[in-house]
Amino acid sequence: MIPKLRLKYHSGQNNIFYQSTARKRIVAKGRRWGFTKGCAQYVIESMLDGVGPVMWGDTISANIISYVERYFLPILTQLPPNIWTWKKQEKKLLIGNQVCDFRSADQPENWEGFGYKLIILNEAGIILKNQYLWHNAVRPMLMDFPDSVAVIGGTPKGKNLFHELWTKGHTTENWQSFQFDSFSNPFIATTEIHSMESELPQSVARQEIYAEFIGEGANVLIPYDLIQLAMKREPIQAVWGNEIWGLDVARHGDDFSVLAKRHYKHIYGIKSYSLADTMLLASAINQEYHAAIIKPQHIFVETTGIGWGVYDRLRELNCPVYAADVGTKSIMEGVLNKRAEMYVRLNTALKEGLKLPESKILLRQLANVPIEYNEKAVMKLIAKEKIKEEIGESPDHADAVALTYYEEVPASNSDVRVHDGEKRQSDYDPLRECVA
């Protein structure tokens, strides 16, 4: 006998999953509303009731694994172990005779060729920027079964295809659209949401909290709740792994130069300097380097503008500096330059467990990294000057943290080819340094 599952749905979730009879249900929702968790519960209950096959579409493979571990497994462990199997490598969940295939938007070639009775599209505002996924893959999947259902939801990310589908849900038979702000989740304290709202520009809050479709300019790269989660994580006690520093050099008199220190997956130190003289800043960083118990393998120095002077002086002082020219072309497909690239890596690291220090300044700055897309669908970050106009300060702390991801550096000590073309072998031994 299968035990009764201990599940909770709030009224909005219940409306979508169990009261709506529409075959295509489009959900615009604010952050922390509970769409992902609700969908996970609904998928499990549906599969137990004999609904299948099921397909879950999401942003990247790492997110899928995290969602299964966080939302699916705690429920599945309430069931007899002989009736379900999670195949992590294949990203396939089996419950009884039914299967749920998980697909990520970073591998769109894996989406085509199957029909499904139930389809979940998570983070639709992001994944439906690639219209191919809907028109060539998902829409045909719904043709095999006359009673198939698609639940498509996420936080709006401008007026893209997700907005088109949501608009269609107001006028088309067998479609239904929903819009829920973050406050409609009774499981989250309103004080937490108000706190998030106070940290965001009004235009971003309208999108991220109130689920409004207000145009591409309001897109932000890193979700507020992900930043908060990273700040609440326990520190990672690792005596191995690379030590990486990032130095953002101030361009103007009222800005700060900021040094961020990262050991493996832990940003453990952020220090700001109000030094207009580049030689004084270089001297301060040199002192920091020699005072460090664990020496960094790389110090990425932003060399835009006056940063070259700091870089040159630190190199003369034999510090392991590398020029971080954030304006150069990105090696990532669909990303404009190295500045956007390093933030994309930071965003991925946050999803994969990076620990951040608790800092209101860092929270405010990371939550205000707007992105936009050009006519070729290439992503770029809004200029620092515009961010400063919006939030009243330059994102120096956020840039310093992102600079620690300027290049893809292996977790452990090894030869690394970096941006300025040099290849060096570090003599850094974290265990030896810690023991010393």
C-alpha positions, 0 to 999 in steps of 0.5 A, a space after each residue: 500500500 502506498 502511504 499518503 504523501 505529506 504535501 501542502 499547496 497554497 490556494 494559487 497552486 491548487 488553482 493551477 494544478 487542480 481547479 483549472 481544466 485548461 490544457 495550457 496553463 501559463 503562470 506569471 509569478 513573483 520570486 519565492 511564490 512556490 512554482 517549482 516546489 508546487 510543480 514537483 509535488 504535482 508531478 509526483 502525484 500525477 505519476 502516482 495516479 498513472 499520468 505519463 510520460 512527463 517532461 520537465 524543461 528547465 534552464 540548465 542541467 545543474 538546476 535540474 539536479 538541485 531541484 530534484 534533490 531539494 524538492 523531489 527526493 524529500 517526497 519520494 523518500 516517503 514512498 516505498 523504495 521499490 516503486 521509484 528510481 532517480 537516474 541522475 546521469 540520464 536525468 530520468 525519474 521513474 515512478 511505477 510504470 511512468 517516466 519523467 524526462 528532465 530537459 535543459 535549455 542549454 541542450 536544446 537538441 535533446 528536446 525533440 522526438 517524444 510526446 508527453 501527457 504532462 509538460 512542465 516548463 520552469 523559468 519560462 521567462 528565461 528558456 523561452 527566449 529560445 523560441 525554437 524550444 516552443 515552436 519546434 519541440 514543446 508544441 509538437 509534444 502536446 499532439 500525441 495525447 488529446 488530454 495532454 497538459 502543459 504548465 508553463 511558468 516563471 518570473 517575467 523577463 521582458 515581453 518575449 515569447 513567454 509574454 505572448 503565450 501568457 497574453 494568449 491565455 486570456 483569449 484562446 480556448 483551452 488556454 488559461 493565464 495566471 498572475 501571482 505576486 510574491 505576497 500571495 505565497 502564505 508560506 513566506 513571511 511578508 517582511 522577507 518580501 518587503 525586505 527584498 523589495 526595498 533592495 530593488 529598483 522599482 522597475 525590477 521589483 515590478 517584475 521580480 515581485 509583482 510579476 509584471 511584463 514590463 520590457 526587456 530592460 528590467 531583466 536581472 541576471 542573478 535572482 535576489 533569493 539566490 543571493 540571499 540563499 548564498 549568504 545564509 549558507 554555512 562556510 565551506 571549510 576546505 583546505 584544498 582548492 584554488 585561492 583566487 582574488 578579484 580587484 575592481 579598480 575605482 574609476 572616479 573619485 566617489 567610487 571605491 576600489 574593492 578586493 574580493 577573496 575567494 577560496 574554492 566556493 567561498 567568498 570570505 573577504 571583501 575589502 574596499 579602498 578609497 585611494 585615488 593614487 594607483 601606486 598607493 592602491 598597488 602598495 596596499 594590495 601588495 601588503 595584503 598579498 604578503 600578509 595572506 596565510 594562503 597566497 592567491 594563485 591568481 589576482 584578476 585586476 580589472 584593467 579598464 581605465 586606470 587599472 593598467 597602472 595598478 596591474 603593471 605595478 603589482 606585476 613589478 612587485 611579483 604578485 600573481 596578477 592577470 589583466 582582466 580586460 572586461 571589454 574584450 570579446 567573450 568566449 561564451 556563445 550568446 554572451 557579448 564580452 568578458 564582463 558579462 561572461 564573468 557574471 554568468 560564471 558567478 551566477 552558475 557558481 551561486 547555483 552550485 553552492 558558492 558561499 557569500 558573506 552577509 553584506 547589504 552592500 553586496 546584496 544590493 549590488 548583485 541584485 541589480 545586475 540588469 541584462 539586455 539582448 541585442 538584435 542577434 540575441 546576444 546578452 550583455 550587462 547594462 553599463 556601470 554608469 547606468 547602474 550607478 544612476 539607478 541604485 546610487 552607487 557603482 557596483 564595485 563590490 559585485 564586480 570584485 566578486 565577479 572578477 574572481 570568475 573572470 576565467 574558468 580556473 580549475 578547483 584544484 591547483 594545476 596549469 591554467 591558461 589565462 586571458 593574457 596568454 601566459 601559462 604558469 604553474 603555481 607553487 601554491 599548496 593550501 594544506 602546507 600554508 594552513 599547517 604553517 
